[in-house]
Amino acid sequence: MILYMAGQMTDVPDLNWPAFDQATEEWRAEGHTVINPAEMDRKMGIDATVWDTLDERGRNSLMRTVFAADFTALCHCDGIVLLPGWEKSRGARVELAIAQLLRMQVFDASRGNRMRTLAHYEVLYDPCPSNT
């Protein structure tokens, strides 16, 4: 299964890359192909300390570049893994909405239920309700 890691990066030391990397390693050890946005950022030459050096305009520009790559990568996955703290991230919430829109499997790594599909999110938030 191809999985995308989603979680909070901004307002977390080192953009939370260590948590992304650790989770990626664990899921890969179980045989999954994992798309890790922290790895993608590093491949684009982005350093974890750059965020704090940017003004609002620079942050917006960086986020547009990063999200363009992240959302494209997510669309090629079978599922999404939500890391601890994902609820605090606007980006992760958008990634979850995209995953649900595309009817991907959603896994919760933030509650210790690593392989439990979060079917209840379909009830709480369905981006494609059948009555529209």
N, CA, C and O atoms as a GROMACS GRO file, in nm:
protein
  528
    1MET      N    1   0.084  -0.118   0.000
    1MET     CA    2   0.000   0.000   0.000
    1MET      C    3   0.089   0.124   0.000
    1MET      O    4   0.190   0.129   0.070
    2ILE      N    5   0.050   0.223  -0.077
    2ILE     CA    6   0.123   0.350  -0.081
    2ILE      C    7   0.052   0.445   0.016
    2ILE      O    8  -0.067   0.475   0.000
    3LEU      N    9   0.125   0.493   0.115
    3LEU     CA   10   0.069   0.577   0.220
    3LEU      C   11   0.136   0.713   0.224
    3LEU      O   12   0.255   0.726   0.196
    4TYR      N   13   0.059   0.814   0.259
    4TYR     CA   14   0.108   0.951   0.273
    4TYR      C   15   0.104   0.989   0.420
    4TYR      O   16   0.002   0.969   0.487
    5MET      N   17   0.214   1.042   0.471
    5MET     CA   18   0.221   1.086   0.611
    5MET      C   19   0.169   1.230   0.622
    5MET      O   20   0.213   1.317   0.547
    6ALA      N   21   0.076   1.253   0.714
    6ALA     CA   22   0.022   1.387   0.735
    6ALA      C   23   0.030   1.423   0.882
    6ALA      O   24  -0.001   1.341   0.969
    7GLY      N   25   0.071   1.544   0.909
    7GLY     CA   26   0.081   1.590   1.047
    7GLY      C   27   0.123   1.735   1.054
    7GLY      O   28   0.149   1.798   0.952
    8GLN      N   29   0.130   1.786   1.174
    8GLN     CA   30   0.168   1.925   1.195
    8GLN      C   31   0.316   1.944   1.171
    8GLN      O   32   0.398   1.864   1.217
    9MET      N   33   0.351   2.050   1.100
    9MET     CA   34   0.490   2.086   1.081
    9MET      C   35   0.519   2.224   1.140
    9MET      O   36   0.613   2.240   1.218
   10THR      N   37   0.440   2.323   1.104
   10THR     CA   38   0.466   2.457   1.154
   10THR      C   39   0.438   2.463   1.304
   10THR      O   40   0.354   2.391   1.356
   11ASP      N   41   0.511   2.550   1.371
   11ASP     CA   42   0.500   2.569   1.515
   11ASP      C   43   0.547   2.448   1.596
   11ASP      O   44   0.514   2.436   1.713
   12VAL      N   45   0.625   2.360   1.532
   12VAL     CA   46   0.685   2.245   1.599
   12VAL      C   47   0.835   2.251   1.573
   12VAL      O   48   0.874   2.278   1.459
   13PRO      N   49   0.920   2.227   1.673
   13PRO     CA   50   1.064   2.230   1.650
   13PRO      C   51   1.106   2.139   1.534
   13PRO      O   52   1.054   2.028   1.519
   14ASP      N   53   1.199   2.186   1.454
   14ASP     CA   54   1.251   2.112   1.338
   14ASP      C   55   1.141   2.070   1.241
   14ASP      O   56   1.153   1.970   1.171
   15LEU      N   57   1.033   2.151   1.238
   15LEU     CA   58   0.918   2.123   1.152
   15LEU      C   59   0.860   1.983   1.172
   15LEU      O   60   0.792   1.929   1.085
   16ASN      N   61   0.887   1.926   1.288
   16ASN     CA   62   0.835   1.793   1.324
   16ASN      C   63   0.891   1.683   1.234
   16ASN      O   64   0.837   1.572   1.231
   17TRP      N   65   0.996   1.713   1.162
   17TRP     CA   66   1.054   1.614   1.071
   17TRP      C   67   1.096   1.486   1.142
   17TRP      O   68   1.079   1.378   1.084
   18PRO      N   69   1.151   1.491   1.264
   18PRO     CA   70   1.186   1.365   1.331
   18PRO      C   71   1.067   1.270   1.348
   18PRO      O   72   1.082   1.149   1.332
   19ALA      N   73   0.950   1.324   1.380
   19ALA     CA   74   0.831   1.240   1.396
   19ALA      C   75   0.788   1.182   1.261
   19ALA      O   76   0.750   1.065   1.253
   20PHE      N   77   0.795   1.262   1.156
   20PHE     CA   78   0.762   1.213   1.022
   20PHE      C   79   0.858   1.101   0.982
   20PHE      O   80   0.817   0.998   0.930
   21ASP      N   81   0.988   1.123   1.009
   21ASP     CA   82   1.089   1.024   0.970
   21ASP      C   83   1.073   0.894   1.049
   21ASP      O   84   1.086   0.785   0.992
   22GLN      N   85   1.044   0.904   1.178
   22GLN     CA   86   1.028   0.784   1.260
   22GLN      C   87   0.906   0.704   1.214
   22GLN      O   88   0.914   0.582   1.199
   23ALA      N   89   0.795   0.771   1.193
   23ALA     CA   90   0.674   0.701   1.148
   23ALA      C   91   0.696   0.638   1.011
   23ALA      O   92   0.650   0.527   0.985
   24THR      N   93   0.764   0.710   0.924
   24THR     CA   94   0.793   0.657   0.790
   24THR      C   95   0.874   0.528   0.800
   24THR      O   96   0.845   0.430   0.731
   25GLU      N   97   0.974   0.529   0.884
   25GLU     CA   98   1.058   0.411   0.903
   25GLU      C   99   0.975   0.292   0.953
   25GLU      O  100   0.993   0.180   0.906
   26GLU      N  101   0.886   0.317   1.048
   26GLU     CA  102   0.803   0.210   1.103
   26GLU      C  103   0.709   0.151   0.998
   26GLU      O  104   0.697   0.029   0.988
   27TRP      N  105   0.644   0.236   0.921
   27TRP     CA  106   0.549   0.187   0.820
   27TRP      C  107   0.622   0.118   0.705
   27TRP      O  108   0.571   0.022   0.648
   28ARG      N  109   0.740   0.167   0.670
   28ARG     CA  110   0.818   0.100   0.565
   28ARG      C  111   0.864  -0.038   0.612
   28ARG      O  112   0.870  -0.132   0.534
   29ALA      N  113   0.897  -0.049   0.740
   29ALA     CA  114   0.939  -0.178   0.795
   29ALA      C  115   0.827  -0.281   0.785
   29ALA      O  116   0.852  -0.402   0.783
   30GLU      N  117   0.704  -0.235   0.780
   30GLU     CA  118   0.588  -0.324   0.765
   30GLU      C  119   0.556  -0.352   0.618
   30GLU      O  120   0.458  -0.418   0.587
   31GLY      N  121   0.641  -0.301   0.528
   31GLY     CA  122   0.625  -0.332   0.387
   31GLY      C  123   0.550  -0.230   0.304
   31GLY      O  124   0.524  -0.255   0.186
   32HIS      N  125   0.516  -0.116   0.361
   32HIS     CA  126   0.442  -0.014   0.287
   32HIS      C  127   0.539   0.080   0.215
   32HIS      O  128   0.651   0.101   0.259
   33THR      N  129   0.493   0.134   0.105
   33THR     CA  130   0.563   0.244   0.039
   33THR      C  131   0.508   0.370   0.103
   33THR      O  132   0.387   0.389   0.110
   34VAL      N  133   0.597   0.457   0.150
   34VAL     CA  134   0.553   0.575   0.224
   34VAL      C  135   0.602   0.702   0.157
   34VAL      O  136   0.720   0.716   0.123
   35ILE      N  137   0.509   0.794   0.138
   35ILE     CA  138   0.542   0.928   0.089
   35ILE      C  139   0.550   1.017   0.212
   35ILE      O  140   0.450   1.038   0.282
   36ASN      N  141   0.669   1.070   0.238
   36ASN     CA  142   0.696   1.152   0.355
   36ASN      C  143   0.722   1.295   0.308
   36ASN      O  144   0.822   1.320   0.242
   37PRO      N  145   0.634   1.391   0.342
   37PRO     CA  146   0.655   1.528   0.298
   37PRO      C  147   0.785   1.591   0.349
   37PRO      O  148   0.839   1.681   0.285
   38ALA      N  149   0.836   1.545   0.462
   38ALA     CA  150   0.964   1.596   0.511
   38ALA      C  151   1.076   1.554   0.417
   38ALA      O  152   1.166   1.633   0.388
   39GLU      N  153   1.071   1.430   0.369
   39GLU     CA  154   1.171   1.385   0.271
   39GLU      C  155   1.159   1.465   0.142
   39GLU      O  156   1.259   1.501   0.080
   40MET      N  157   1.035   1.491   0.102
   40MET     CA  158   1.012   1.569  -0.020
   40MET      C  159   1.070   1.710  -0.005
   40MET      O  160   1.133   1.762  -0.097
   41ASP      N  161   1.048   1.771   0.112
   41ASP     CA  162   1.103   1.904   0.138
   41ASP      C  163   1.255   1.904   0.128
   41ASP      O  164   1.315   1.992   0.066
   42ARG      N  165   1.317   1.805   0.191
   42ARG     CA  166   1.464   1.797   0.186
   42ARG      C  167   1.514   1.782   0.043
   42ARG      O  168   1.615   1.841   0.006
   43LYS      N  169   1.442   1.702  -0.038
   43LYS     CA  170   1.482   1.684  -0.179
   43LYS      C  171   1.470   1.814  -0.257
   43LYS      O  172   1.540   1.834  -0.356
   44MET      N  173   1.379   1.902  -0.213
   44MET     CA  174   1.364   2.033  -0.277
   44MET      C  175   1.464   2.135  -0.223
   44MET      O  176   1.465   2.251  -0.265
   45GLY      N  177   1.549   2.090  -0.131
   45GLY     CA  178   1.651   2.179  -0.076
   45GLY      C  179   1.602   2.266   0.039
   45GLY      O  180   1.668   2.363   0.075
   46ILE      N  181   1.490   2.230   0.096
   46ILE     CA  182   1.435   2.308   0.208
   46ILE      C  183   1.497   2.257   0.338
   46ILE      O  184   1.502   2.137   0.362
   47ASP      N  185   1.542   2.349   0.419
   47ASP     CA  186   1.602   2.319   0.549
   47ASP      C  187   1.498   2.343   0.657
   47ASP      O  188   1.418   2.436   0.646
   48ALA      N  189   1.497   2.262   0.760
   48ALA     CA  190   1.396   2.272   0.866
   48ALA      C  191   1.400   2.407   0.938
   48ALA      O  192   1.301   2.445   1.001
   49THR      N  193   1.510   2.478   0.931
   49THR     CA  194   1.520   2.605   1.001
   49THR      C  195   1.475   2.723   0.916
   49THR      O  196   1.468   2.836   0.966
   50VAL      N  197   1.445   2.702   0.790
   50VAL     CA  198   1.413   2.812   0.699
   50VAL      C  199   1.284   2.884   0.738
   50VAL      O  200   1.274   3.005   0.720
   51TRP      N  201   1.186   2.812   0.790
   51TRP     CA  202   1.055   2.870   0.821
   51TRP      C  203   1.068   2.993   0.911
   51TRP      O  204   1.003   3.095   0.889
   52ASP      N  205   1.152   2.981   1.014
   52ASP     CA  206   1.167   3.090   1.111
   52ASP      C  207   1.235   3.213   1.053
   52ASP      O  208   1.229   3.321   1.112
   53THR      N  209   1.300   3.198   0.940
   53THR     CA  210   1.372   3.312   0.880
   53THR      C  211   1.286   3.388   0.779
   53THR      O  212   1.329   3.493   0.730
   54LEU      N  213   1.168   3.338   0.748
   54LEU     CA  214   1.086   3.399   0.643
   54LEU      C  215   0.982   3.496   0.699
   54LEU      O  216   0.929   3.476   0.808
   55ASP      N  217   0.954   3.601   0.622
   55ASP     CA  218   0.842   3.688   0.655
   55ASP      C  219   0.714   3.626   0.600
   55ASP      O  220   0.717   3.519   0.540
   56GLU      N  221   0.602   3.693   0.620
   56GLU     CA  222   0.473   3.638   0.578
   56GLU      C  223   0.468   3.608   0.429
   56GLU      O  224   0.416   3.504   0.388
   57ARG      N  225   0.522   3.695   0.348
   57ARG     CA  226   0.523   3.674   0.203
   57ARG      C  227   0.608   3.552   0.166
   57ARG      O  228   0.570   3.472   0.080
   58GLY      N  229   0.723   3.540   0.230
   58GLY     CA  230   0.811   3.426   0.205
   58GLY      C  231   0.748   3.295   0.248
   58GLY      O  232   0.762   3.193   0.180
   59ARG      N  233   0.679   3.298   0.361
   59ARG     CA  234   0.611   3.176   0.409
   59ARG      C  235   0.499   3.135   0.313
   59ARG      O  236   0.484   3.017   0.282
   60ASN      N  237   0.423   3.232   0.266
   60ASN     CA  238   0.316   3.200   0.171
   60ASN      C  239   0.372   3.141   0.043
   60ASN      O  240   0.317   3.045  -0.012
   61SER      N  241   0.481   3.197  -0.005
   61SER     CA  242   0.544   3.145  -0.127
   61SER      C  243   0.594   3.003  -0.107
   61SER      O  244   0.574   2.916  -0.192
   62LEU      N  245   0.660   2.980   0.006
   62LEU     CA  246   0.711   2.846   0.035
   62LEU      C  247   0.596   2.746   0.049
   62LEU      O  248   0.604   2.634  -0.001
   63MET      N  249   0.489   2.786   0.117
   63MET     CA  250   0.376   2.694   0.136
   63MET      C  251   0.311   2.660   0.002
   63MET      O  252   0.270   2.545  -0.017
   64ARG      N  253   0.302   2.755  -0.089
   64ARG     CA  254   0.244   2.724  -0.221
   64ARG      C  255   0.330   2.621  -0.294
   64ARG      O  256   0.277   2.528  -0.355
   65THR      N  257   0.460   2.637  -0.288
   65THR     CA  258   0.551   2.543  -0.353
   65THR      C  259   0.540   2.404  -0.292
   65THR      O  260   0.529   2.304  -0.362
   66VAL      N  261   0.544   2.400  -0.160
   66VAL     CA  262   0.541   2.272  -0.088
   66VAL      C  263   0.406   2.202  -0.106
   66VAL      O  264   0.402   2.083  -0.135
   67PHE      N  265   0.297   2.276  -0.090
   67PHE     CA  266   0.166   2.212  -0.102
   67PHE      C  267   0.139   2.163  -0.245
   67PHE      O  268   0.072   2.061  -0.263
   68ALA      N  269   0.189   2.233  -0.344
   68ALA     CA  270   0.171   2.185  -0.482
   68ALA      C  271   0.231   2.046  -0.497
   68ALA      O  272   0.170   1.958  -0.558
   69ALA      N  273   0.349   2.026  -0.443
   69ALA     CA  274   0.415   1.894  -0.450
   69ALA      C  275   0.344   1.793  -0.359
   69ALA      O  276   0.322   1.679  -0.399
   70ASP      N  277   0.309   1.836  -0.237
   70ASP     CA  278   0.246   1.744  -0.141
   70ASP      C  279   0.111   1.693  -0.191
   70ASP      O  280   0.085   1.573  -0.189
   71PHE      N  281   0.026   1.785  -0.237
   71PHE     CA  282  -0.108   1.745  -0.281
   71PHE      C  283  -0.101   1.656  -0.404
   71PHE      O  284  -0.182   1.564  -0.419
   72THR      N  285  -0.006   1.684  -0.493
   72THR     CA  286   0.012   1.598  -0.610
   72THR      C  287   0.054   1.458  -0.568
   72THR      O  288   0.000   1.359  -0.619
   73ALA      N  289   0.149   1.449  -0.476
   73ALA     CA  290   0.196   1.318  -0.428
   73ALA      C  291   0.082   1.243  -0.359
   73ALA      O  292   0.066   1.123  -0.380
   74LEU      N  293   0.005   1.313  -0.277
   74LEU     CA  294  -0.106   1.250  -0.205
   74LEU      C  295  -0.205   1.185  -0.301
   74LEU      O  296  -0.258   1.078  -0.272
   75CYS      N  297  -0.229   1.248  -0.414
   75CYS     CA  298  -0.326   1.195  -0.511
   75CYS      C  299  -0.284   1.061  -0.570
   75CYS      O  300  -0.366   0.992  -0.631
   76HIS      N  301  -0.159   1.023  -0.554
   76HIS     CA  302  -0.109   0.896  -0.607
   76HIS      C  303  -0.102   0.787  -0.499
   76HIS      O  304  -0.047   0.679  -0.523
   77CYS      N  305  -0.156   0.815  -0.381
   77CYS     CA  306  -0.148   0.721  -0.269
   77CYS      C  307  -0.278   0.642  -0.254
   77CYS      O  308  -0.382   0.678  -0.309
   78ASP      N  309  -0.267   0.533  -0.177
   78ASP     CA  310  -0.383   0.451  -0.145
   78ASP      C  311  -0.446   0.491  -0.012
   78ASP      O  312  -0.563   0.463   0.014
   79GLY      N  313  -0.367   0.557   0.073
   79GLY     CA  314  -0.415   0.593   0.205
   79GLY      C  315  -0.332   0.704   0.267
   79GLY      O  316  -0.228   0.742   0.214
   80ILE      N  317  -0.380   0.754   0.379
   80ILE     CA  318  -0.312   0.861   0.452
   80ILE      C  319  -0.297   0.818   0.598
   80ILE      O  320  -0.387   0.757   0.655
   81VAL      N  321  -0.183   0.850   0.657
   81VAL     CA  322  -0.156   0.822   0.798
   81VAL      C  323  -0.152   0.955   0.872
   81VAL      O  324  -0.073   1.043   0.836
   82LEU      N  325  -0.235   0.970   0.974
   82LEU     CA  326  -0.242   1.093   1.052
   82LEU      C  327  -0.152   1.079   1.174
   82LEU      O  328  -0.173   0.992   1.259
   83LEU      N  329  -0.052   1.166   1.183
   83LEU     CA  330   0.043   1.163   1.294
   83LEU      C  331  -0.010   1.242   1.413
   83LEU      O  332  -0.100   1.325   1.396
   84PRO      N  333   0.043   1.216   1.532
   84PRO     CA  334  -0.001   1.293   1.650
   84PRO      C  335   0.007   1.443   1.625
   84PRO      O  336   0.108   1.493   1.574
   85GLY      N  337  -0.100   1.514   1.660
   85GLY     CA  338  -0.106   1.659   1.644
   85GLY      C  339  -0.160   1.704   1.509
   85GLY      O  340  -0.165   1.824   1.482
   86TRP      N  341  -0.201   1.610   1.425
   86TRP     CA  342  -0.247   1.647   1.291
   86TRP      C  343  -0.365   1.743   1.296
   86TRP      O  344  -0.382   1.824   1.205
   87GLU      N  345  -0.448   1.736   1.401
   87GLU     CA  346  -0.566   1.822   1.411
   87GLU      C  347  -0.530   1.969   1.417
   87GLU      O  348  -0.611   2.054   1.381
   88LYS      N  349  -0.408   2.000   1.464
   88LYS     CA  350  -0.365   2.139   1.479
   88LYS      C  351  -0.311   2.197   1.348
   88LYS      O  352  -0.276   2.315   1.342
   89SER      N  353  -0.303   2.116   1.246
   89SER     CA  354  -0.242   2.157   1.120
   89SER      C  355  -0.347   2.183   1.012
   89SER      O  356  -0.424   2.093   0.977
   90ARG      N  357  -0.348   2.306   0.961
   90ARG     CA  358  -0.440   2.335   0.850
   90ARG      C  359  -0.406   2.248   0.730
   90ARG      O  360  -0.495   2.198   0.661
   91GLY      N  361  -0.276   2.231   0.704
   91GLY     CA  362  -0.234   2.150   0.590
   91GLY      C  363  -0.277   2.005   0.602
   91GLY      O  364  -0.325   1.946   0.506
   92ALA      N  365  -0.261   1.947   0.720
   92ALA     CA  366  -0.300   1.807   0.740
   92ALA      C  367  -0.452   1.791   0.729
   92ALA      O  368  -0.500   1.689   0.679
   93ARG      N  369  -0.526   1.892   0.775
   93ARG     CA  370  -0.672   1.884   0.762
   93ARG      C  371  -0.714   1.890   0.615
   93ARG      O  372  -0.809   1.822   0.574
   94VAL      N  373  -0.644   1.969   0.536
   94VAL     CA  374  -0.672   1.973   0.392
   94VAL      C  375  -0.633   1.840   0.328
   94VAL      O  376  -0.706   1.788   0.244
   95GLU      N  377  -0.519   1.785   0.369
   95GLU     CA  378  -0.476   1.655   0.316
   95GLU      C  379  -0.578   1.546   0.350
   95GLU      O  380  -0.607   1.460   0.266
   96LEU      N  381  -0.633   1.550   0.471
   96LEU     CA  382  -0.736   1.454   0.508
   96LEU      C  383  -0.859   1.471   0.419
   96LEU      O  384  -0.918   1.373   0.374
   97ALA      N  385  -0.898   1.595   0.395
   97ALA     CA  386  -1.014   1.620   0.309
   97ALA      C  387  -0.990   1.566   0.168
   97ALA      O  388  -1.080   1.507   0.108
   98ILE      N  389  -0.870   1.586   0.115
   98ILE     CA  390  -0.837   1.533  -0.018
   98ILE      C  391  -0.844   1.381  -0.016
   98ILE      O  392  -0.901   1.319  -0.106
   99ALA      N  393  -0.785   1.321   0.087
   99ALA     CA  394  -0.787   1.174   0.098
   99ALA      C  395  -0.930   1.122   0.104
   99ALA      O  396  -0.962   1.021   0.040
  100GLN      N  397  -1.015   1.188   0.179
  100GLN     CA  398  -1.155   1.145   0.188
  100GLN      C  399  -1.227   1.167   0.055
  100GLN      O  400  -1.305   1.082   0.011
  101LEU      N  401  -1.201   1.278  -0.009
  101LEU     CA  402  -1.262   1.306  -0.139
  101LEU      C  403  -1.228   1.197  -0.239
  101LEU      O  404  -1.312   1.157  -0.320
  102LEU      N  405  -1.104   1.149  -0.232
  102LEU     CA  406  -1.057   1.044  -0.323
  102LEU      C  407  -1.084   0.904  -0.267
  102LEU      O  408  -1.040   0.804  -0.325
  103ARG      N  409  -1.156   0.896  -0.156
  103ARG     CA  410  -1.198   0.770  -0.095
  103ARG      C  411  -1.080   0.680  -0.056
  103ARG      O  412  -1.083   0.558  -0.074
  104MET      N  413  -0.976   0.743  -0.004
  104MET     CA  414  -0.858   0.669   0.043
  104MET      C  415  -0.884   0.613   0.182
  104MET      O  416  -0.972   0.660   0.254
  105GLN      N  417  -0.806   0.514   0.219
  105GLN     CA  418  -0.809   0.465   0.356
  105GLN      C  419  -0.736   0.567   0.444
  105GLN      O  420  -0.636   0.625   0.404
  106VAL      N  421  -0.790   0.586   0.564
  106VAL     CA  422  -0.733   0.682   0.658
  106VAL      C  423  -0.693   0.605   0.783
  106VAL      O  424  -0.774   0.535   0.844
  107PHE      N  425  -0.566   0.618   0.821
  107PHE     CA  426  -0.514   0.549   0.938
  107PHE      C  427  -0.473   0.651   1.044
  107PHE      O  428  -0.420   0.757   1.012
  108ASP      N  429  -0.499   0.617   1.169
  108ASP     CA  430  -0.471   0.706   1.280
  108ASP      C  431  -0.350   0.658   1.358
  108ASP      O  432  -0.358   0.560   1.432
  109ALA      N  433  -0.238   0.724   1.342
  109ALA     CA  434  -0.118   0.691   1.419
  109ALA      C  435  -0.110   0.778   1.544
  109ALA      O  436  -0.018   0.763   1.624
  110SER      N  437  -0.206   0.867   1.562
  110SER     CA  438  -0.201   0.958   1.676
  110SER      C  439  -0.266   0.901   1.801
  110SER      O  440  -0.252   0.956   1.910
  111ARG      N  441  -0.338   0.790   1.787
  111ARG     CA  442  -0.408   0.732   1.902
  111ARG      C  443  -0.360   0.593   1.934
  111ARG      O  444  -0.423   0.522   2.013
  112GLY      N  445  -0.250   0.552   1.874
  112GLY     CA  446  -0.198   0.420   1.901
  112GLY      C  447  -0.269   0.310   1.824
  112GLY      O  448  -0.240   0.192   1.844
  113ASN      N  449  -0.361   0.346   1.737
  113ASN     CA  450  -0.435   0.248   1.658
  113ASN      C  451  -0.383   0.254   1.515
  113ASN      O  452  -0.455   0.296   1.424
  114ARG      N  453  -0.260   0.212   1.496
  114ARG     CA  454  -0.191   0.238   1.372
  114ARG      C  455  -0.257   0.179   1.249
  114ARG      O  456  -0.247   0.236   1.141
  115MET      N  457  -0.323   0.066   1.262
  115MET     CA  458  -0.380   0.005   1.144
  115MET      C  459  -0.533   0.004   1.146
  115MET      O  460  -0.596  -0.075   1.076
  116ARG      N  461  -0.592   0.092   1.225
  116ARG     CA  462  -0.738   0.099   1.231
  116ARG      C  463  -0.787   0.205   1.134
  116ARG      O  464  -0.752   0.323   1.147
  117THR      N  465  -0.868   0.166   1.038
  117THR     CA  466  -0.924   0.261   0.945
  117THR      C  467  -1.022   0.351   1.019
  117THR      O  468  -1.101   0.304   1.100
  118LEU      N  469  -1.016   0.479   0.991
  118LEU     CA  470  -1.100   0.574   1.061
  118LEU      C  471  -1.231   0.596   0.986
  118LEU      O  472  -1.255   0.703   0.930
  119ALA      N  473  -1.315   0.496   0.985
  119ALA     CA  474  -1.443   0.506   0.916
  119ALA      C  475  -1.530   0.614   0.978
  119ALA      O  476  -1.613   0.674   0.908
  120HIS      N  477  -1.514   0.642   1.107
  120HIS     CA  478  -1.601   0.742   1.171
  120HIS      C  479  -1.577   0.882   1.116
  120HIS      O  480  -1.664   0.968   1.130
  121TYR      N  481  -1.462   0.908   1.055
  121TYR     CA  482  -1.441   1.039   0.994
  121TYR      C  483  -1.533   1.059   0.874
  121TYR      O  484  -1.566   1.173   0.840
  122GLU      N  485  -1.574   0.951   0.811
  122GLU     CA  486  -1.670   0.963   0.701
  122GLU      C  487  -1.801   1.021   0.753
  122GLU      O  488  -1.867   1.098   0.683
  123VAL      N  489  -1.838   0.986   0.875
  123VAL     CA  490  -1.962   1.036   0.934
  123VAL      C  491  -1.943   1.180   0.981
  123VAL      O  492  -2.029   1.264   0.958
  124LEU      N  493  -1.830   1.208   1.047
  124LEU     CA  494  -1.806   1.341   1.100
  124LEU      C  495  -1.780   1.443   0.990
  124LEU      O  496  -1.822   1.558   1.001
  125TYR      N  497  -1.713   1.401   0.885
  125TYR     CA  498  -1.682   1.493   0.777
  125TYR      C  499  -1.677   1.416   0.647
  125TYR      O  500  -1.581   1.345   0.620
  126ASP      N  501  -1.780   1.432   0.567
  126ASP     CA  502  -1.784   1.368   0.437
  126ASP      C  503  -1.780   1.479   0.333
  126ASP      O  504  -1.878   1.552   0.317
  127PRO      N  505  -1.669   1.493   0.262
  127PRO     CA  506  -1.658   1.601   0.163
  127PRO      C  507  -1.751   1.582   0.044
  127PRO      O  508  -1.770   1.675  -0.035
  128CYS      N  509  -1.808   1.465   0.029
  128CYS     CA  510  -1.898   1.436  -0.083
  128CYS      C  511  -2.028   1.374  -0.033
  128CYS      O  512  -2.057   1.259  -0.066
  129PRO      N  513  -2.106   1.447   0.046
  129PRO     CA  514  -2.229   1.387   0.096
  129PRO      C  515  -2.320   1.348  -0.021
  129PRO      O  516  -2.324   1.416  -0.124
  130SER      N  517  -2.392   1.240  -0.004
  130SER     CA  518  -2.474   1.186  -0.112
  130SER      C  519  -2.593   1.274  -0.146
  130SER      O  520  -2.652   1.258  -0.253
  131ASN      N  521  -2.631   1.366  -0.058
  131ASN     CA  522  -2.748   1.450  -0.084
  131ASN      C  523  -2.714   1.581  -0.155
  131ASN      O  524  -2.799   1.670  -0.162
  132THR      N  525  -2.591   1.596  -0.207
  132THR     CA  526  -2.557   1.719  -0.279
  132THR      C  527  -2.536   1.693  -0.425
  132THR      O  528  -2.507   1.785  -0.501
   0.00000   0.00000   0.00000
